[in-house]
Amino acid sequence: MFLSTFKTLVLATYISQASASCGYGTILQPRAENGTVKVNNFGYIGSTGPANWIALDPAANALCSNGKRQSPINMVPGSVSVVPGAELAMTIPDMPEGTEFENLGTTVEVVAKGGNMSFGGVQYSLQQFHFHLPSEHLDNGTSMAMEVHMVWQGAAGQVAVTGFFVDLNDGANGGGAPVAAAGKKRSSLQERRLATRQEQEQQPAEGSNNTKLPELEGAFFHVNAPQSGAMKSSTLLETVLGSVDAIAKPGTVTKTQPLVMSELVQALSSGSFQTYEGSLTTPPCTEGVRWLVSNQKMSIQTSTFLKARSVIGFNSRFPQNVPGQNNILSINSS
């Protein structure tokens, strides 16, 4: 049933030729054979923004306004299932020659082939990864500076996205300390936020009694998954975003410097993933997407973030309702 529904949505996407930057490079929106970079026709502000995506193509983008399993969401501890990162058996080869880095108009994207991971009995291959500023998912109510989405595809057309948060560091304390930790006032604020978060985690989370995913065996999920995320300074992201100014114009493409992907694989595999069934966070908001959001946060220099922001701008969809509940936009229109 799930696969049949998913294939129907895929076919509808082909017919309408709707933009899908989160699914770009997959069967949802194949990359052009001639190397032309497709510039998306939706946006994040005003009449082309998330609240009005359905108006851009009412038939293709209907789920954006009435889908009940939409992404992103607020990742509240205990509200979704957790799986150890090592269980995904993720592998991504290094790219000593670099790879294509392109501007889709709504994000910048790295073409990344050759990676593999396994989840729920499905073997996935990596297609690309791209950036959202600020983060689309919320980390227990907190928005992070950036979120990276790694898009994977299964042989039968399944789509999975692994996401991880990116914060900023100022180079102090070995380069791994987030900017929020610098200064006494900021440290005090961070401590208050931590205390509030710990208090929230002690309360039963809404939906925590309904975390079993229908298409996966419940025994797959482990209670001993690593719970504490780590902040890791990322040479990989510094390298990728170091050339973002070369693709400042939508539709342009450049080549990155050599990329050491093993750094990212090791970091993600050492932590755990919160997982749920959601959707693309861009039109046509296709549902049936398997989300895996890591508790391992990366960090980059503030100067690197500002450089990326000058090209990417604001490109985050607002948080959606709890999976299974009515779409926020349908509630507002009723």
C-alpha positions in Angstrom: 0.0 0.0 0.0 2.7 2.4 1.0 4.8 1.7 -2.1 1.8 1.9 -4.4 0.8 5.3 -3.0 4.4 6.5 -3.2 4.7 5.5 -6.9 1.4 7.2 -7.7 2.7 10.5 -6.2 6.0 10.1 -8.1 4.0 9.7 -11.4 2.0 12.8 -10.6 5.2 14.7 -10.0 6.5 13.7 -13.4 3.3 14.8 -15.1 3.2 18.2 -13.4 7.0 18.8 -13.6 6.8 20.5 -10.2 10.0 21.7 -8.6 11.4 19.5 -5.7 14.8 20.8 -4.6 14.8 18.4 -1.6 14.2 15.5 -4.1 16.4 16.9 -6.9 18.6 14.2 -8.4 16.2 11.4 -7.5 13.3 9.9 -9.5 11.2 12.8 -8.1 13.1 15.3 -10.1 15.9 13.7 -12.3 18.9 15.8 -13.0 19.1 17.0 -16.6 21.4 14.9 -18.8 22.9 17.9 -20.5 24.2 19.3 -17.1 21.8 22.2 -17.0 20.9 23.2 -13.5 17.2 23.5 -13.0 16.2 26.7 -11.1 13.1 26.2 -8.9 10.0 28.3 -9.3 8.9 28.4 -5.6 10.3 30.4 -2.8 10.1 31.1 0.9 8.8 34.6 1.2 5.5 36.2 0.0 3.4 34.8 -2.8 5.8 32.0 -3.6 6.3 31.0 0.0 5.2 27.9 1.9 1.8 29.2 2.8 1.0 29.6 -0.9 2.8 26.7 -2.5 -0.5 25.0 -3.3 -1.4 28.0 -5.5 1.7 27.5 -7.7 0.3 24.2 -8.8 -3.0 23.2 -7.0 -2.9 19.6 -8.3 0.7 18.8 -7.8 1.2 20.7 -4.5 -2.0 19.6 -2.8 -0.2 17.8 0.0 1.6 21.0 1.0 -1.7 22.2 2.3 -3.7 19.1 3.2 -1.1 16.3 3.9 -1.1 14.9 7.4 2.5 13.7 7.5 4.4 16.8 6.5 8.0 17.9 7.3 9.8 19.5 9.0 8.6 19.0 12.6 9.7 19.8 16.1 12.0 16.9 17.2 10.9 16.4 20.8 12.7 13.6 22.7 10.5 10.6 23.3 8.0 11.6 20.5 9.7 9.6 17.8 11.7 6.4 17.5 15.4 6.4 17.9 18.0 4.2 16.1 21.7 4.0 16.7 23.7 5.5 13.8 26.0 2.5 13.5 22.9 0.4 12.5 22.5 2.3 9.3 25.9 0.9 8.0 26.5 4.2 6.3 29.4 4.4 3.8 30.3 7.4 1.6 33.5 7.3 -0.4 35.9 10.3 -0.2 35.9 12.5 -3.3 39.6 13.2 -4.1 38.7 15.0 -7.3 35.9 17.0 -5.8 32.3 17.0 -7.2 29.7 19.3 -8.7 28.3 22.1 -6.5 25.2 23.9 -7.9 22.8 26.7 -7.1 19.1 25.7 -7.6 17.8 29.1 -6.7 16.2 27.8 -3.5 19.3 26.1 -2.0 22.9 25.1 -3.0 23.4 21.4 -3.5 26.4 19.0 -3.7 26.1 16.1 -6.1 27.2 13.1 -4.1 27.1 9.6 -5.7 28.5 6.3 -4.4 27.2 6.4 -0.8 25.2 3.6 0.7 23.1 3.0 3.8 20.5 0.4 5.0 17.3 1.1 6.9 14.2 -1.0 7.5 15.4 -3.7 5.0 15.9 -1.1 2.3 19.3 -0.4 0.7 19.7 3.3 -0.2 22.2 5.1 -2.4 23.2 8.7 -1.8 22.1 11.2 -4.4 23.0 14.7 -3.1 23.1 16.9 0.0 21.9 20.5 0.4 21.5 23.3 2.9 18.7 25.1 4.8 19.2 28.3 6.7 18.0 28.3 9.5 17.3 24.7 10.3 13.9 23.4 9.2 13.5 20.8 12.0 13.6 22.2 15.5 15.8 20.6 18.1 13.3 20.3 21.0 11.9 23.8 20.2 15.2 25.4 19.3 16.1 26.5 15.8 19.7 26.0 14.8 21.8 28.1 12.4 21.7 25.6 9.5 20.5 22.1 8.6 22.0 19.8 6.0 19.8 17.3 4.2 21.4 14.2 2.6 18.9 12.6 0.1 19.0 8.9 -0.5 17.0 6.7 -2.9 16.1 3.0 -2.8 15.9 0.7 -5.8 12.1 0.7 -5.8 11.9 4.5 -5.6 11.9 4.9 -1.8 13.3 8.2 -0.6 15.1 8.8 2.7 16.7 11.9 4.1 19.3 12.0 6.8 19.5 15.4 8.4 21.9 17.0 10.8 22.1 20.4 12.5 24.9 22.9 12.0 25.8 25.5 14.7 28.5 28.2 14.7 31.8 28.4 16.5 34.2 31.3 17.1 37.4 29.2 17.1 37.7 29.2 20.9 38.4 26.1 22.9 39.8 24.0 20.1 37.2 25.1 17.5 34.4 23.0 18.8 32.6 25.5 21.1 29.4 27.0 19.7 29.1 30.8 19.6 26.3 30.7 22.2 28.9 29.5 24.7 31.1 32.5 24.4 30.6 35.2 27.0 29.2 35.0 30.5 25.7 36.3 29.6 25.4 33.9 26.7 26.6 31.0 28.8 24.0 31.8 31.5 21.3 31.8 28.8 22.5 28.5 27.5 22.3 27.0 31.0 18.8 28.2 31.4 17.8 26.7 28.1 19.4 23.4 29.1 17.6 23.4 32.4 14.3 24.0 30.6 15.0 21.3 28.1 15.9 18.8 30.8 12.7 19.6 32.6 10.7 19.0 29.4 12.4 15.7 28.8 11.2 14.4 32.1 7.6 15.0 31.1 5.8 12.4 28.9 6.0 13.7 25.3 2.9 14.0 23.2 2.5 11.0 20.9 5.1 9.0 22.8 2.7 6.1 23.1 2.4 5.8 19.3 6.0 5.6 18.1 5.9 2.2 16.3 6.3 2.7 12.5 3.9 0.5 10.5 6.4 -0.5 7.8 9.2 -1.6 10.2 9.5 -4.2 12.8 9.4 -2.6 16.3 12.4 -4.7 17.4 14.6 -2.7 15.0 14.6 0.2 17.4 17.0 0.1 20.4 16.6 1.7 23.8 20.3 1.9 24.2 20.8 4.3 21.3 23.3 7.1 22.1 21.4 9.9 23.6 23.8 12.8 24.0 24.7 14.6 20.8 28.2 16.1 20.2 29.4 19.3 18.6 32.0 18.6 16.0 33.9 21.1 14.0 33.5 20.1 10.3 36.3 20.5 7.8 34.0 19.0 5.2 31.5 21.8 5.5 34.2 24.4 5.6 35.5 23.0 2.3 32.2 22.8 0.6 30.9 26.2 1.6 34.3 27.8 1.0 33.4 27.9 -2.7 29.8 28.9 -2.4 30.6 32.4 -3.7 31.4 30.8 -7.1 27.8 29.8 -7.5 26.2 33.1 -6.3 23.9 33.2 -9.3 21.0 30.7 -9.5 21.6 28.1 -12.2 25.4 28.1 -11.9 27.7 25.2 -11.0 31.2 24.8 -9.9 33.5 22.0 -8.6 34.4 21.6 -5.0 37.9 21.0 -3.6 38.6 17.3 -2.6 36.0 16.2 0.0 36.8 13.8 2.9 33.4 12.3 3.4 34.6 9.8 6.0 34.7 12.6 8.6 30.9 13.0 8.3 30.2 9.2 8.2 32.2 8.7 11.4 30.4 11.5 13.2 26.9 10.4 12.2 27.6 6.7 12.9 28.8 7.5 16.4 25.5 9.0 17.5 21.8 8.2 16.9 19.0 9.2 14.7 15.4 10.3 15.5 13.3 8.8 12.8 9.7 9.3 11.5 7.8 9.1 8.2 7.2 12.6 6.7 7.5 14.4 3.5 9.7 16.5 1.3 10.1 20.0 2.8 9.7 21.6 -0.7 6.9 21.3 -3.3 5.2 19.0 -4.1 5.6 18.0 -0.5 5.5 14.3 -1.4 4.8 12.1 1.7 6.3 8.7 2.4 9.8 10.1 3.0 11.8 8.3 5.7 13.4 11.0 7.9 16.5 10.3 10.1 17.6 13.3 12.0 21.0 13.0 13.8 21.8 14.0 17.3 25.4 14.8 16.2 25.7 18.5 15.5 28.4 19.9 13.3 29.9 23.4 13.6 31.4 25.9 11.2 33.1 29.3 11.5 30.9 32.3 11.7 32.6 33.8 8.7 31.8 30.6 6.7 28.1 30.8 7.7 27.9 34.5 6.7 29.4 33.6 3.3 26.9 30.9 2.8 24.0 33.1 3.9 24.9 35.8 1.4 24.2 33.3 -1.4 21.5 31.0 0.1 19.5 33.5 2.1 16.4 32.3 4.0 15.1 28.9 2.8 13.3 27.1 5.6 9.7 25.8 5.6 7.9 26.5 8.9 7.4 23.5 11.3 4.5 21.3 10.6 1.9 19.6 12.8 2.6 16.4 14.7 2.6 13.5 12.1 -0.9 12.1 11.6 -2.6 15.3 12.7 -4.4 17.7 10.4 -2.2 20.0 8.2 -1.8 23.4 9.8 -2.9 25.2 6.6 -6.1 23.1 6.3 -6.9 24.0 10.0 -6.5 27.7 9.3 -8.7 27.5 6.2 -11.5 25.6 7.8 
